[in-house]
Amino acid sequence: MTATVVLNGTRRENVVRIPNNALSFRPPPDVLAASGAIELPVDAEGAKDGHEAEGRARQVWQYENNRFSPTTVRVGLADEQWTELMSGKVRPGEALVTSAVLKRQ
């Protein structure tokens, strides 16, 4: 016999959410090299923001002007698809990279 149980846990209303795919994405080395980007450690920027107690520091990537740019964010509650954004330079509606491949010609 199998049962599916859904428990209501901690919940916050009106928060900005980040797709979990964006939090786990890391550009492949060949894609980074082609775009001229340099990967920064996750806590390089996060350690300076004064919010060490507010969630875990994670790195997300944005793609602007043909370049990948890493941004450190602080995250909170999560489920299987989304994670709460607690602080960082990402604004609602901004696109985050979730996958990338180098087009071979």
C-alpha positions in Angstrom: 0.0 0.0 0.0 1.2 3.5 -0.8 0.0 6.8 0.5 0.9 10.4 -0.5 0.8 12.9 2.4 1.2 16.7 2.0 2.1 18.6 5.1 1.7 22.3 5.5 4.9 23.7 6.9 6.4 27.1 7.2 5.0 29.4 4.5 5.7 33.0 3.5 3.4 35.1 1.3 4.4 37.7 -1.3 8.0 36.7 -1.7 10.2 36.7 -4.8 11.0 33.1 -5.8 14.0 31.8 -7.8 13.7 28.6 -9.9 15.8 25.8 -8.3 17.4 25.2 -11.8 18.9 28.7 -11.7 20.5 27.9 -8.3 22.1 24.7 -9.5 23.3 26.1 -12.8 27.0 26.5 -13.5 28.1 27.5 -17.0 30.3 24.9 -18.6 34.0 26.0 -18.9 33.8 26.3 -22.7 30.7 28.5 -22.5 32.3 30.7 -19.9 35.5 31.0 -22.0 33.5 31.9 -25.1 31.6 34.6 -23.3 34.7 36.1 -21.5 33.2 35.6 -18.1 35.1 34.5 -15.0 33.3 32.4 -12.3 33.4 33.9 -8.8 33.2 31.9 -5.6 29.7 31.8 -4.1 30.6 33.8 -1.0 33.0 36.3 -2.6 30.2 39.0 -2.9 27.8 37.6 -0.3 30.3 37.9 2.6 30.4 41.7 2.0 26.7 42.4 2.0 26.3 42.5 5.8 23.4 39.9 5.7 25.3 36.8 6.8 22.5 35.7 9.2 19.8 36.1 6.5 19.8 32.8 4.6 22.4 30.8 2.7 24.6 32.5 0.1 24.1 31.0 -3.4 25.2 32.0 -6.8 22.9 32.6 -9.8 23.8 33.7 -13.3 22.4 36.3 -15.6 23.1 36.8 -19.3 23.5 40.3 -20.5 25.3 41.9 -23.4 26.6 38.4 -24.6 28.2 37.8 -21.2 27.4 35.6 -18.2 27.5 37.5 -15.0 27.4 35.7 -11.6 25.4 37.3 -8.8 25.4 36.2 -5.1 22.0 36.0 -3.5 20.7 34.9 -0.1 18.0 32.3 -0.1 15.4 31.0 2.4 12.5 28.6 2.3 12.4 26.1 -0.7 10.3 23.4 -2.2 11.0 21.0 -5.0 10.7 23.8 -7.7 11.3 27.2 -6.2 13.5 28.9 -3.5 12.7 32.2 -1.7 15.0 35.1 -2.5 15.8 36.9 0.8 18.4 39.4 -0.6 20.6 40.1 -3.5 20.7 42.1 -6.7 18.1 40.0 -8.6 14.8 41.9 -9.0 11.4 40.4 -9.8 11.0 39.7 -13.5 14.7 39.5 -14.2 15.8 36.4 -16.2 18.2 33.9 -14.7 20.2 31.3 -16.7 19.1 27.7 -16.1 21.1 26.1 -18.9 23.6 26.9 -21.7 25.5 25.2 -24.4 28.1 26.4 -26.9 26.8 26.4 -30.4 29.2 24.6 -32.7 29.6 25.8 -36.3 
